[in-house]
Structures are given as structure tokens and as C-alpha cells.
Amino acid sequence: MLYGIGKDTMSLEVNEKEMLDILKKNPRAILQGKTSDEKVMPVVVQNIQRETMSGKLLHIDFHHVNMTESMDSKVTIHFSGEAIGVKSGGVLQVEMYEVEVRCMPGDLPSSMEVDISGLAAGAQLLVSDLIFKDGIEVLTDPNTVMIQIKTVHAEIEETA
């Protein structure tokens, strides 16, 4: 189904294989939907229903995107590198993999890669540490911890 402000709700059909390929690459991509009268309009996937056992697509809700107005969406964060704190015995703890942003649809990044190799034991990466290009407003609380490198305290047994 296709929904949108000021738009009539429409039923759509999609090629399941093509849709699955798109969802693997970028689940928040702005797609070009074509209506039965050959009109093309930008849409995003709003909701997906899958068969529980097989994962087969049952229903997808699309939402019309107005390319001239800012939109709220989420951006997936990919962490790269091995933190020096992990190399020295710390434990990497990921708290969240995505942040909510507001921007023009054409500026929405599909994902963001963050190098964590400089994080020492006891360090953390906050949402405020992420650097997005101009025009992207981060809506997630800037003080939210994304990653922390926990130090491991070994218990020492005293010998009697």
C-alpha cells in the first residue's frame, strides 16, 4: 500500500526478489514507485510484514516522499577498525547501531561508517561524536552512548 499526506491510498505490486535486494542494500532508500497510470513518485518503505517461518514478504507499506520538505529517518552506523582498548584486553559493548536524523530526502545518507580504532579502554563514543555533513540534524540525544570499551577486572584468588 502507498500512503502519503494529500495523496490517495493505493495498492501496489512489487517484484519480491528485486525488493529483497534493495532492502539488503539500503532499507531506507528513496525508491521510484510507478503507479498503474505510469506516474513515477518517490517513496520509502514504512513498514514490512513477513511470514514468520520463511521470511517471505507478505505486505509492504510505502510512504510518499515530498522531495522539497525535510523528513525524519534513521541512519545505520557501521563501526570499523579494532579499538585499541579491545586489543589491550577491554570488551567492546555496542549500545546502538542507528541514530534518528532530519534532513532533505536527497541528503539522507544510506549509512555512516565510524572508525573506532582510537578508542581506549574505558572510553566511549557518544552520538555527539558523530560528524554528519551540513543539512543533517541529529535528533537522537547527543549524550547517548553508542559504544563503550569496558575494562575487565580479573578477580585474584589469594592462596592460603
DSSP file with accessible surface (Angstrom, degrees, kcal/mol):
  #  RESIDUE AA STRUCTURE BP1 BP2  ACC     N-H-->O    O-->H-N    N-H-->O    O-->H-N    TCO  KAPPA ALPHA  PHI   PSI    X-CA   Y-CA   Z-CA
    1    1 A M              0   0   57      0, 0.0    61,-3.4     0, 0.0     2,-0.5   0.000 360.0 360.0 360.0 145.8    0.0    0.0    0.0
    2    2 A L  E     +Ab  10  62A   4      8,-2.8     8,-1.7    59,-0.2     2,-0.3  -0.951 360.0 178.0-114.4 126.0    1.1    3.5   -0.7
    3    3 A Y  E     + b   0  63A  85     59,-2.4    61,-3.3    -2,-0.5     2,-0.3  -0.857   7.9 149.8-121.3 161.1    0.2    6.3    1.8
    4    4 A G    >   -     0   0   15      3,-0.4     3,-2.0    -2,-0.3     2,-0.2  -0.866  50.5 -84.0 175.4 151.8    1.0   10.0    1.9
    5    5 A I  T 3  S+     0   0  161      1,-0.3     3,-0.1    -2,-0.3    -2,-0.0  -0.459 117.3   4.7 -65.6 126.7   -0.2   13.3    3.1
    6    6 A G  T 3  S+     0   0   84      1,-0.3     2,-0.4    -2,-0.2    -1,-0.3   0.609 112.2 108.8  74.4  10.6   -2.6   14.7    0.4
    7    7 A K  S <  S-     0   0   78     -3,-2.0    -3,-0.4    57,-0.0    -1,-0.3  -0.911  72.5-114.1-118.9 147.1   -2.3   11.5   -1.6
    8    8 A D        -     0   0  139     -2,-0.4     2,-0.3    -5,-0.1    -6,-0.0  -0.520  38.0-107.6 -73.3 145.1   -4.9    8.8   -2.2
    9    9 A T        -     0   0   78     -2,-0.2     2,-0.3    -6,-0.1    -6,-0.2  -0.579  44.9-171.5 -73.1 133.9   -4.0    5.4   -0.7
   10   10 A M  B     -A    2   0A  61     -8,-1.7    -8,-2.8    -2,-0.3     2,-0.4  -0.956  24.0-125.7-129.6 149.7   -3.1    3.0   -3.5
   11   11 A S        -     0   0  100     -2,-0.3     2,-0.3   -10,-0.2     0, 0.0  -0.756  33.2-172.0 -89.1 138.6   -2.4   -0.7   -3.8
   12   12 A L        -     0   0   52     -2,-0.4     2,-0.4    48,-0.2    48,-0.1  -0.908  16.4-146.3-127.3 158.4    1.0   -1.6   -5.4
   13   13 A E        -     0   0  194     -2,-0.3     2,-0.3     2,-0.0    -2,-0.0  -0.967  18.5-173.4-122.0 142.0    2.7   -4.7   -6.6
   14   14 A V        -     0   0   71     -2,-0.4     2,-0.6     4,-0.0     3,-0.1  -0.945  33.9-106.5-130.8 156.3    6.4   -5.2   -6.4
   15   15 A N     >  -     0   0   85     -2,-0.3     4,-2.6     1,-0.2     5,-0.2  -0.726  30.6-148.6 -78.9 117.8    8.9   -7.9   -7.6
   16   16 A E  H  > S+     0   0   60     -2,-0.6     4,-2.8     1,-0.2     5,-0.2   0.913  93.0  49.6 -59.9 -44.1    9.8   -9.7   -4.4
   17   17 A K  H  > S+     0   0  140      1,-0.2     4,-2.1     2,-0.2    -1,-0.2   0.941 113.7  45.4 -62.6 -47.0   13.3  -10.6   -5.5
   18   18 A E  H  > S+     0   0  125      1,-0.2     4,-2.2     2,-0.2    -1,-0.2   0.912 113.5  50.5 -62.1 -41.1   14.1   -7.1   -6.5
   19   19 A M  H  X S+     0   0    9     -4,-2.6     4,-2.7     1,-0.2    -2,-0.2   0.917 109.1  50.5 -65.6 -42.0   12.6   -5.7   -3.3
   20   20 A L  H  X S+     0   0   48     -4,-2.8     4,-2.0     1,-0.2    -1,-0.2   0.900 109.5  51.7 -62.5 -39.9   14.6   -8.0   -1.1
   21   21 A D  H  X S+     0   0   58     -4,-2.1     4,-1.8    -5,-0.2    -1,-0.2   0.922 111.6  46.8 -61.5 -43.4   17.8   -7.0   -2.9
   22   22 A I  H  X S+     0   0   62     -4,-2.2     4,-3.0     1,-0.2    -2,-0.2   0.929 110.6  51.8 -64.5 -44.7   17.0   -3.3   -2.3
   23   23 A L  H  < S+     0   0   16     -4,-2.7    -1,-0.2     1,-0.2    -2,-0.2   0.847 108.3  52.0 -63.9 -33.3   16.2   -3.9    1.3
   24   24 A K  H  < S+     0   0  172     -4,-2.0    -1,-0.2    -5,-0.2    -2,-0.2   0.908 115.5  40.8 -67.0 -42.3   19.5   -5.7    1.9
   25   25 A K  H  < S-     0   0  177     -4,-1.8    -2,-0.2     1,-0.2    -1,-0.2   0.912 140.8  -9.1 -74.2 -45.2   21.5   -2.8    0.3
   26   26 A N    ><  -     0   0   34     -4,-3.0     3,-1.9    -5,-0.2    -1,-0.2  -0.631  54.7-170.8-158.7  94.0   19.6    0.1    1.9
   27   27 A P  T 3  S+     0   0   60      0, 0.0    18,-0.3     0, 0.0    -4,-0.1   0.666  92.6  48.0 -65.4 -13.2   16.3   -0.5    3.8
   28   28 A R  T 3  S+     0   0   57     82,-0.2    -5,-0.1    16,-0.1    80,-0.0   0.146  81.9 139.0-112.1  20.2   15.7    3.3    3.9
   29   29 A A    <   -     0   0   21     -3,-1.9     2,-0.7    -7,-0.2    16,-0.5  -0.288  58.7-119.0 -64.7 147.3   16.4    4.1    0.3
   30   30 A I        -     0   0   44     78,-0.1     2,-0.2    14,-0.1    14,-0.2  -0.815  40.2-164.4 -87.1 116.9   14.2    6.5   -1.6
   31   31 A L  E     -C   43   0A  30     12,-3.3    12,-2.7    -2,-0.7     2,-0.8  -0.644  22.8-120.4-102.4 160.3   12.7    4.4   -4.4
   32   32 A Q  E     -C   42   0A 125     -2,-0.2     2,-0.3    10,-0.2    12,-0.0  -0.885  32.0-162.0-102.3 104.6   10.9    5.5   -7.5
   33   33 A G  E     -C   41   0A  16      8,-3.0     8,-2.6    -2,-0.8     2,-0.5  -0.688   3.6-151.0 -87.7 139.9    7.4    4.0   -7.4
   34   34 A K  E     -C   40   0A 126     -2,-0.3     6,-0.2     6,-0.2     2,-0.1  -0.956   8.4-149.0-114.8 125.9    5.4    3.7  -10.6
   35   35 A T    >   -     0   0    8      4,-2.6     3,-2.1    -2,-0.5   -23,-0.1  -0.340  34.9 -97.1 -84.5 171.8    1.6    3.8  -10.5
   36   36 A S  T 3  S+     0   0  125      1,-0.3    -1,-0.1     2,-0.1   -24,-0.0   0.781 125.8  56.4 -62.9 -24.9   -0.7    2.0  -12.9
   37   37 A D  T 3  S-     0   0  113      2,-0.1    -1,-0.3     1,-0.0     3,-0.1   0.162 122.2-107.4 -93.1  19.7   -1.1    5.2  -14.9
   38   38 A E  S <  S+     0   0  128     -3,-2.1     2,-0.4     1,-0.2    -2,-0.1   0.606  70.0 148.0  69.4  14.3    2.8    5.3  -15.3
   39   39 A K        -     0   0  111      2,-0.0    -4,-2.6     1,-0.0     2,-0.4  -0.670  37.6-146.2 -79.6 132.7    3.2    8.2  -12.9
   40   40 A V  E     +C   34   0A  78     -2,-0.4    -6,-0.2    -6,-0.2    -8,-0.1  -0.851  23.4 170.0-103.6 134.1    6.5    8.0  -11.1
   41   41 A M  E     -C   33   0A   8     -8,-2.6    -8,-3.0    -2,-0.4     2,-0.2  -0.998  36.5-107.0-143.4 146.7    6.8    9.2   -7.5
   42   42 A P  E     +C   32   0A  23      0, 0.0    23,-2.6     0, 0.0     2,-0.3  -0.536  45.2 171.0 -74.2 135.1    9.5    9.0   -4.7
   43   43 A V  E     -CD  31  64A   3    -12,-2.7   -12,-3.3    21,-0.3     2,-0.3  -0.948  21.4-153.2-139.7 158.1    8.6    6.6   -1.9
   44   44 A V  E     - D   0  63A  14     19,-2.0    19,-2.7    -2,-0.3     2,-0.5  -0.947  33.5-101.9-127.6 155.4   10.2    5.0    1.1
   45   45 A V  E     + D   0  62A  27    -16,-0.5    17,-0.2    -2,-0.3     3,-0.1  -0.638  38.2 175.2 -76.3 124.7    9.4    1.7    2.9
   46   46 A Q  E     -     0   0A 122     15,-3.4     2,-0.3    -2,-0.5    16,-0.2   0.805  63.7  -0.8 -97.8 -40.6    7.4    2.5    6.0
   47   47 A N  E     - D   0  61A  77     14,-1.5    14,-2.9     2,-0.0     2,-0.4  -0.992  57.5-157.3-155.0 144.8    6.6   -1.0    7.3
   48   48 A I  E     - D   0  60A  51     -2,-0.3     2,-0.5    12,-0.2    12,-0.2  -0.993   2.2-162.5-128.5 132.9    7.2   -4.6    6.2
   49   49 A Q  E     - D   0  59A  97     10,-3.1     9,-3.0    -2,-0.4    10,-1.7  -0.962  16.8-174.8-112.1 130.2    5.2   -7.7    7.2
   50   50 A R  E     - D   0  57A 112     -2,-0.5     2,-0.2     7,-0.2     7,-0.2  -0.896  34.5 -99.6-122.5 154.5    6.9  -11.0    6.7
   51   51 A E     >  -     0   0   85      5,-3.0     4,-2.0    -2,-0.3     5,-0.1  -0.536  38.2-130.4 -68.1 133.6    5.9  -14.6    7.0
   52   52 A T  T  4 S+     0   0  137     -2,-0.2    -1,-0.1     1,-0.2    -2,-0.0   0.907  96.5  32.9 -58.6 -48.8    7.2  -15.8   10.4
   53   53 A M  T  4 S+     0   0  177      1,-0.1    -1,-0.2     2,-0.0    -2,-0.0   0.929 129.7  28.9 -80.0 -44.3    8.9  -19.0    9.3
   54   54 A S  T  4 S-     0   0   73      2,-0.1    -2,-0.2     1,-0.0    -1,-0.1   0.693  90.7-130.5 -93.5 -19.7   10.2  -18.3    5.8
   55   55 A G     <  +     0   0   26     -4,-2.0    -3,-0.1     1,-0.2     3,-0.1   0.523  50.5 159.0  79.9   3.2   10.7  -14.6    6.0
   56   56 A K        -     0   0   99     -6,-0.1    -5,-3.0     1,-0.1    -1,-0.2  -0.321  49.2-104.3 -62.2 139.1    8.8  -14.2    2.7
   57   57 A L  E     + D   0  50A  21     -7,-0.2    -7,-0.2     1,-0.2    -1,-0.1  -0.500  43.5 169.1 -67.2 129.4    7.3  -10.7    2.1
   58   58 A L  E     -     0   0A 105     -9,-3.0     2,-0.3     1,-0.4    -8,-0.2   0.742  64.8  -4.4-105.3 -41.8    3.6  -10.6    2.8
   59   59 A H  E     - D   0  49A  61    -10,-1.7   -10,-3.1     2,-0.0     2,-0.4  -0.983  54.7-163.9-157.9 140.1    2.9   -6.8    2.8
   60   60 A I  E     - D   0  48A  13     -2,-0.3     2,-0.5   -12,-0.2   -12,-0.2  -0.998  10.1-151.1-129.8 132.3    4.9   -3.6    2.5
   61   61 A D  E     - D   0  47A  25    -14,-2.9   -15,-3.4    -2,-0.4   -14,-1.5  -0.907  15.9-165.8 -98.8 126.8    3.7   -0.1    3.3
   62   62 A F  E     -bD   2  45A   9    -61,-3.4   -59,-2.4    -2,-0.5     2,-0.4  -0.835   6.1-150.4-107.0 150.7    5.3    2.6    1.3
   63   63 A H  E     -bD   3  44A  65    -19,-2.7   -19,-2.0    -2,-0.3   -59,-0.2  -0.982  21.0-117.8-123.4 131.4    5.1    6.3    2.1
   64   64 A H  E     - D   0  43A  32    -61,-3.3     2,-0.5    -2,-0.4   -21,-0.3  -0.416  28.0-144.2 -64.1 138.8    5.2    9.1   -0.5
   65   65 A V        -     0   0    9    -23,-2.6     2,-0.8    -2,-0.1    -1,-0.0  -0.937   3.8-147.1-110.3 126.4    8.2   11.4    0.0
   66   66 A N    >   -     0   0   63     -2,-0.5     3,-1.7     1,-0.1   -23,-0.0  -0.827   9.9-158.0 -88.5 110.7    7.9   15.1   -0.8
   67   67 A M  T 3  S+     0   0   81     -2,-0.8    39,-0.3     1,-0.3    -1,-0.1   0.565  87.2  58.6 -70.8  -5.9   11.4   15.9   -2.1
   68   68 A T  T 3  S+     0   0  111     36,-0.1     2,-0.4     2,-0.1    -1,-0.3   0.388  99.1  65.8-103.7   2.6   11.0   19.6   -1.2
   69   69 A E  S <  S-     0   0  120     -3,-1.7    34,-0.1    34,-0.1    -3,-0.1  -0.959  86.8-108.6-125.0 145.7   10.4   19.1    2.5
   70   70 A S        -     0   0   68     -2,-0.4     2,-0.3    34,-0.2    34,-0.3  -0.284  36.7-160.1 -66.8 155.0   12.7   17.7    5.2
   71   71 A M  E     -E  103   0B  36     32,-3.2    32,-2.1    -4,-0.1     2,-0.4  -0.941  16.2-122.3-135.7 156.1   12.0   14.3    6.6
   72   72 A D  E     +E  102   0B  74     -2,-0.3     2,-0.3    30,-0.2    30,-0.2  -0.849  45.2 143.3 -97.8 136.9   12.8   12.3    9.7
   73   73 A S  E     -E  101   0B  19     28,-2.4    28,-3.3    -2,-0.4     2,-0.3  -0.919  44.0-102.3-155.8 179.6   14.6    8.9    9.3
   74   74 A K  E     -E  100   0B  87     -2,-0.3     2,-0.5    26,-0.3    26,-0.2  -0.870  21.2-152.0-113.7 148.5   17.2    6.7   10.8
   75   75 A V  E     -E   99   0B   0     24,-2.8    24,-2.0    -2,-0.3     2,-0.3  -0.985  17.1-131.5-120.4 126.9   20.8    6.2    9.7
   76   76 A T  E     -Ef  98 111B  33     34,-0.7    36,-2.1    -2,-0.5     2,-0.5  -0.596  17.9-145.4 -76.8 135.3   22.6    3.0   10.4
   77   77 A I  E     - f   0 112B   1     20,-3.8     2,-0.5    -2,-0.3    36,-0.2  -0.902   8.7-161.3-105.6 125.2   26.0    3.3   11.9
   78   78 A H  E     - f   0 113B  93     34,-3.3    36,-2.9    -2,-0.5     2,-0.5  -0.934  10.4-146.8-104.8 128.1   28.7    0.8   10.9
   79   79 A F  E     - f   0 114B  46     -2,-0.5     2,-0.3    34,-0.2    36,-0.2  -0.821  18.9-174.1 -98.7 129.4   31.7    0.6   13.2
   80   80 A S  E     + f   0 115B  32     34,-2.8    36,-3.0    -2,-0.5    37,-0.4  -0.845  39.5  33.2-121.9 161.2   35.1   -0.2   11.6
   81   81 A G  S    S-     0   0   53     -2,-0.3     2,-0.5    34,-0.2    35,-0.0  -0.025  82.8 -85.3  84.0 166.3   38.5   -0.9   13.0
   82   82 A E        -     0   0  106     33,-0.0    -1,-0.1    35,-0.0     5,-0.0  -0.961  44.3-120.9-113.1 120.8   39.5   -2.6   16.2
   83   83 A A    >>  -     0   0    2     -2,-0.5     4,-1.9     1,-0.1     3,-0.9  -0.322  10.5-132.6 -61.3 139.3   39.6   -0.4   19.2
   84   84 A I  H 3> S+     0   0   86     33,-1.5     4,-1.5    32,-0.3    36,-0.2   0.824 108.5  61.7 -62.7 -27.9   43.0   -0.2   21.0
   85   85 A G  H 34>S+     0   0    0     34,-2.8     5,-3.1     1,-0.2    -1,-0.3   0.827 103.8  47.8 -66.0 -30.9   41.1   -0.7   24.2
   86   86 A V  H X45S+     0   0   42     -3,-0.9     3,-1.9    33,-0.4    -2,-0.2   0.900 108.2  54.5 -74.8 -40.1   39.9   -4.1   22.9
   87   87 A K  H 3<5S+     0   0  139     -4,-1.9    -2,-0.2     1,-0.3    -1,-0.2   0.826 107.3  52.1 -62.0 -29.7   43.5   -5.0   21.8
   88   88 A S  T 3<5S-     0   0   93     -4,-1.5    -1,-0.3    -5,-0.2    -2,-0.2   0.244 135.7 -82.9 -93.3  13.0   44.7   -4.3   25.4
   89   89 A G  T < 5S+     0   0   50     -3,-1.9    -3,-0.2     1,-0.3    63,-0.2   0.393  85.9 131.6 109.0  -1.5   42.0   -6.6   27.0
   90   90 A G      < -     0   0    9     -5,-3.1     2,-0.5    -6,-0.2    -1,-0.3  -0.242  53.2-120.5 -76.9 171.4   38.9   -4.4   27.1
   91   91 A V  E     -H  150   0C  75     59,-2.8    59,-2.9     2,-0.0     2,-0.4  -0.958  16.8-131.9-119.2 128.4   35.5   -5.5   25.9
   92   92 A L  E     -H  149   0C  72     -2,-0.5     2,-0.5    57,-0.2    57,-0.2  -0.647  22.7-172.8 -79.2 126.8   33.5   -3.7   23.2
   93   93 A Q  E     -H  148   0C  76     55,-2.6    55,-2.1    -2,-0.4     2,-0.5  -0.960   8.0-158.2-124.9 113.3   29.9   -3.0   24.1
   94   94 A V  E     +H  147   0C  40     -2,-0.5    53,-0.2    53,-0.2     3,-0.1  -0.800  12.2 179.0 -92.8 123.6   27.7   -1.6   21.4
   95   95 A E        +     0   0   87     51,-3.3     2,-0.3    -2,-0.5    52,-0.2   0.774  67.0   4.5 -92.4 -35.0   24.6    0.2   22.8
   96   96 A M        -     0   0   42     50,-1.4    -1,-0.3     1,-0.1     3,-0.1  -0.993  44.3-162.9-155.2 149.3   23.0    1.3   19.5
   97   97 A Y  S    S+     0   0  143     -2,-0.3   -20,-3.8    -3,-0.1     2,-0.3   0.296  75.1  42.1-112.9   2.1   23.6    1.0   15.7
   98   98 A E  E     -E   76   0B  64    -22,-0.3     2,-0.3    13,-0.0   -22,-0.2  -0.995  56.9-156.1-151.0 154.5   21.4    3.8   14.4
   99   99 A V  E     -E   75   0B   1    -24,-2.0   -24,-2.8    -2,-0.3     2,-0.4  -0.940  24.7-118.5-127.7 152.9   20.5    7.4   15.0
  100  100 A E  E     +E   74   0B  72     -2,-0.3    39,-2.8   -26,-0.2    40,-1.3  -0.763  37.5 177.9 -93.0 136.0   17.5    9.4   14.0
  101  101 A V  E     -EG  73 138B   0    -28,-3.3   -28,-2.4    -2,-0.4     2,-0.4  -0.883  24.3-143.7-132.2 164.5   18.1   12.4   11.8
  102  102 A R  E     +EG  72 137B  88     35,-2.6    35,-2.8    -2,-0.3     2,-0.3  -1.000  41.9 124.7-129.9 128.1   16.1   15.2   10.0
  103  103 A C  E     -E   71   0B   4    -32,-2.1   -32,-3.2    -2,-0.4    33,-0.1  -0.967  64.1 -66.2-164.7 174.8   17.2   16.3    6.5
  104  104 A M    >>  -     0   0   70     31,-0.4     3,-1.9    -2,-0.3     4,-0.6  -0.490  52.4-116.2 -69.3 143.6   16.1   16.9    3.0
  105  105 A P  G >4 S+     0   0    3      0, 0.0     3,-1.1     0, 0.0    -1,-0.1   0.864 114.6  56.2 -53.3 -37.1   15.3   13.5    1.3
  106  106 A G  G 34 S+     0   0   61    -39,-0.3   -39,-0.0     1,-0.2    -2,-0.0   0.685 106.7  50.8 -70.7 -15.6   18.2   13.9   -1.2
  107  107 A D  G <4 S+     0   0   58     -3,-1.9    -1,-0.2    28,-0.1    26,-0.1   0.468  78.2 120.2 -97.5  -4.5   20.7   14.4    1.6
  108  108 A L    <<  -     0   0   30     -3,-1.1     2,-0.2    -4,-0.6   -78,-0.1  -0.470  58.5-140.0 -68.6 116.5   19.7   11.3    3.6
  109  109 A P        -     0   0   36      0, 0.0   -33,-0.1     0, 0.0     3,-0.1  -0.512   6.6-138.8 -74.7 146.3   22.8    9.0    3.9
  110  110 A S  S    S-     0   0   63      1,-0.2   -34,-0.7    -2,-0.2     2,-0.3   0.845  80.0 -27.8 -71.4 -32.2   22.2    5.3    3.5
  111  111 A S  E     -f   76   0B  44    -36,-0.2     2,-0.4   -85,-0.1    -1,-0.2  -0.955  59.5-126.5-166.1 176.6   24.6    4.6    6.4
  112  112 A M  E     -f   77   0B  34    -36,-2.1   -34,-3.3    -2,-0.3     2,-0.5  -0.999  13.2-144.6-139.7 135.2   27.6    6.1    8.1
  113  113 A E  E     -f   78   0B 139     -2,-0.4     2,-0.5   -36,-0.2   -34,-0.2  -0.875  15.5-169.3-102.5 132.4   31.0    4.4    8.8
  114  114 A V  E     -f   79   0B  21    -36,-2.9   -34,-2.8    -2,-0.5     2,-0.6  -0.983  17.0-138.8-125.0 124.3   32.7    5.3   12.0
  115  115 A D  E     +f   80   0B 105     -2,-0.5     3,-0.2   -36,-0.2   -34,-0.2  -0.712  21.8 176.7 -82.2 120.5   36.3    4.3   12.8
  116  116 A I    >   +     0   0    8    -36,-3.0     3,-2.2    -2,-0.6   -32,-0.3   0.305  47.0 109.8-106.4   9.4   36.6    3.2   16.4
  117  117 A S  T 3  S+     0   0   42    -37,-0.4   -33,-1.5     1,-0.3    -1,-0.1   0.756  74.0  58.9 -61.6 -21.9   40.3    2.1   16.3
  118  118 A G  T 3  S+     0   0   63     -3,-0.2     2,-0.5   -35,-0.2    -1,-0.3   0.506  77.2 113.3 -85.0  -2.5   41.3    5.1   18.5
  119  119 A L    <   -     0   0   27     -3,-2.2   -34,-2.8     4,-0.1   -33,-0.4  -0.576  52.6-158.1 -77.8 122.7   39.0    4.1   21.5
  120  120 A A    >   -     0   0   43     -2,-0.5     3,-2.2   -36,-0.2    29,-0.3  -0.426  37.5 -70.3 -89.8 170.2   41.0    3.1   24.5
  121  121 A A  T 3  S+     0   0   40      1,-0.3    29,-0.2    -2,-0.1    -1,-0.2  -0.344 125.2  22.0 -59.8 134.2   39.8    1.0   27.5
  122  122 A G  T 3  S+     0   0   58     27,-2.6    -1,-0.3     1,-0.3    28,-0.1   0.300 100.0 121.4  88.5  -8.7   37.2    3.0   29.5
  123  123 A A    <   -     0   0   30     -3,-2.2    26,-2.8    26,-0.1     2,-0.3  -0.383  42.6-162.7 -85.3 163.6   36.4    5.2   26.5
  124  124 A Q  E     -I  148   0C  91     24,-0.2     2,-0.5    -3,-0.1    24,-0.2  -0.973  16.7-133.5-143.3 157.9   33.0    5.7   24.9
  125  125 A L  E     -I  147   0C  18     22,-3.0    21,-3.3    -2,-0.3    22,-1.4  -0.974  25.5-161.5-113.5 122.0   31.6    7.1   21.7
  126  126 A L  E >   -I  145   0C  34     -2,-0.5     3,-1.8    19,-0.2     4,-0.4  -0.651  32.8-112.6 -99.3 161.6   28.6    9.4   22.1
  127  127 A V  G >  S+     0   0    4     17,-2.2     3,-1.9    14,-0.3    16,-0.2   0.895 118.5  62.7 -56.8 -36.9   26.1   10.4   19.4
  128  128 A S  G 3  S+     0   0   65     14,-2.1    -1,-0.3     1,-0.3    15,-0.1   0.696  91.9  65.6 -64.7 -16.8   27.6   13.9   19.7
  129  129 A D  G <  S+     0   0   81     -3,-1.8    -1,-0.3    13,-0.2     2,-0.2   0.632  80.7  98.9 -78.7 -14.7   30.9   12.5   18.4
  130  130 A L    <   -     0   0   17     -3,-1.9     2,-0.6    -4,-0.4   -16,-0.0  -0.526  64.0-150.8 -74.4 140.6   29.3   11.7   15.0
  131  131 A I        -     0   0  146     -2,-0.2     2,-0.3     0, 0.0    -2,-0.1  -0.932  16.7-179.4-118.7 108.4   30.0   14.2   12.3
  132  132 A F        -     0   0   33     -2,-0.6     3,-0.1     4,-0.2     4,-0.1  -0.707  34.7 -97.1 -99.1 158.4   27.3   14.5    9.6
  133  133 A K    >   -     0   0  124     -2,-0.3     3,-1.3     1,-0.1    -1,-0.1  -0.238  56.9 -74.8 -69.8 161.2   27.5   16.8    6.6
  134  134 A D  T 3  S+     0   0  157      1,-0.2    -1,-0.1     3,-0.0     3,-0.1  -0.229 117.9  39.6 -55.3 144.9   25.8   20.1    6.7
  135  135 A G  T 3  S+     0   0   58      1,-0.2     2,-0.6    -3,-0.1   -31,-0.4   0.334  88.7 106.3  95.7  -6.0   22.0   20.0    6.4
  136  136 A I    <   -     0   0   20     -3,-1.3     2,-0.5   -33,-0.1   -33,-0.2  -0.932  52.4-162.9-111.1 116.1   21.6   16.9    8.5
  137  137 A E  E     -G  102   0B 106    -35,-2.8   -35,-2.6    -2,-0.6     2,-0.5  -0.860  14.4-138.1 -98.4 125.3   20.2   17.5   12.0
  138  138 A V  E     -G  101   0B  50     -2,-0.5   -37,-0.3   -37,-0.2    -2,-0.0  -0.743  18.9-176.7 -85.1 124.5   20.7   14.7   14.5
  139  139 A L        +     0   0   54    -39,-2.8   -38,-0.2    -2,-0.5    -1,-0.1   0.689  53.3  97.9 -94.3 -22.7   17.5   14.1   16.6
  140  140 A T  S    S-     0   0   27    -40,-1.3    -2,-0.0     1,-0.1   -41,-0.0  -0.423  96.6 -87.3 -66.4 141.5   18.9   11.4   18.9
  141  141 A D    >   -     0   0   89      1,-0.2     3,-1.9    -2,-0.1   -14,-0.3  -0.258  34.8-139.0 -51.5 123.8   20.0   12.8   22.3
  142  142 A P  T 3  S+     0   0   70      0, 0.0   -14,-2.1     0, 0.0   -13,-0.2   0.732  99.6  59.1 -63.0 -21.1   23.7   13.9   21.8
  143  143 A N  T 3  S+     0   0  118    -16,-0.2     2,-0.2   -17,-0.1    -2,-0.1   0.428  77.5 119.9 -88.5   3.2   24.7   12.4   25.2
  144  144 A T    <   -     0   0   44     -3,-1.9   -17,-2.2     1,-0.1     2,-0.4  -0.495  66.1-125.6 -71.0 132.6   23.5    8.9   24.3
  145  145 A V  E     + I   0 126C  35     -2,-0.2   -19,-0.2   -19,-0.2     3,-0.1  -0.655  29.5 176.4 -79.9 128.2   26.3    6.3   24.4
  146  146 A M  E     +     0   0C   0    -21,-3.3   -51,-3.3    -2,-0.4   -50,-1.4   0.825  69.1   4.3 -95.0 -45.6   26.8    4.4   21.2
  147  147 A I  E     -HI  94 125C   0    -22,-1.4   -22,-3.0   -53,-0.2    -1,-0.4  -0.994  61.1-174.4-140.3 145.1   29.8    2.3   22.1
  148  148 A Q  E     -HI  93 124C  43    -55,-2.1   -55,-2.6    -2,-0.3     2,-0.7  -0.988  21.5-138.6-138.4 149.1   31.9    1.8   25.2
  149  149 A I  E     -H   92   0C   3    -26,-2.8   -27,-2.6    -2,-0.3     2,-0.3  -0.926  27.4-155.2-105.8 105.3   35.1   -0.1   25.8
  150  150 A K  E     -H   91   0C  86    -59,-2.9   -59,-2.8    -2,-0.7     2,-0.3  -0.605   9.6-130.5 -82.0 142.6   34.6   -1.8   29.2
  151  151 A T        -     0   0   71     -2,-0.3     2,-0.5   -61,-0.2   -61,-0.1  -0.713  18.9-133.2 -90.6 142.9   37.6   -2.7   31.3
  152  152 A V        -     0   0   95     -2,-0.3     2,-0.7   -63,-0.2    -1,-0.0  -0.860  12.3-154.8 -99.9 124.6   37.7   -6.3   32.6
  153  153 A H        -     0   0  160     -2,-0.5     2,-0.3     2,-0.0    -2,-0.0  -0.891  11.1-149.8-100.8 114.9   38.6   -6.7   36.2
  154  154 A A        -     0   0   86     -2,-0.7     2,-0.4     1,-0.0    -2,-0.0  -0.648  14.0-127.4 -84.1 136.4   40.0  -10.1   36.9
  155  155 A E        -     0   0  188     -2,-0.3     2,-0.6     1,-0.0    -1,-0.0  -0.712  20.1-147.2 -83.2 132.4   39.4  -11.5   40.3
  156  156 A I        -     0   0  155     -2,-0.4     2,-0.4     0, 0.0    -1,-0.0  -0.893   6.8-143.8-104.4 124.0   42.6  -12.6   42.0
  157  157 A E        -     0   0  177     -2,-0.6     2,-0.4     1,-0.0    -2,-0.0  -0.695  14.1-133.5 -87.3 131.7   42.4  -15.6   44.3
  158  158 A E        -     0   0  189     -2,-0.4     2,-0.4     1,-0.0    -1,-0.0  -0.708  17.4-131.4 -83.1 136.7   44.5  -15.4   47.3
  159  159 A T              0   0  141     -2,-0.4    -1,-0.0     1,-0.0     0, 0.0  -0.703 360.0 360.0 -87.7 138.3   46.4  -18.6   48.0
  160  160 A A              0   0  153     -2,-0.4    -1,-0.0     0, 0.0     0, 0.0  -0.494 360.0 360.0 -91.9 360.0   46.2  -19.8   51.6
